[in-house]
Amino acid sequence: MAEQGKGPKGQEIKLINRKLLELTGVTNVESFDSEEFLLDTELGFLTVTGQNLHIKHLSLDQGLVAIEGVVHSLAYLDGAAANKSKGLFGKLFK
């Protein structure tokens, strides 16, 4: 059941020629560098790995993120891995 006052959770991922990744449903960018992004989304934590990655567009108010570079992989982390990963990334990027 959706929380009152909020729409249903959802996410759209659009990858164009492995060079432009457009995402909706992003609530926070936890960490990023030129090889990996850790995004908090409505559907869980999402890691994006690749080369020469950088943010082309960011609007957390609208939940939109566009990432340019060569995308190698996208992976959702389950609850246990997300907590461990967040702690690890938090320590590395603070």
Helices and strands as residue ranges (DSSP letters): E 13-16, E 20-23, E 26-32, E 36-41, E 44-59, E 64-77, H 79-93
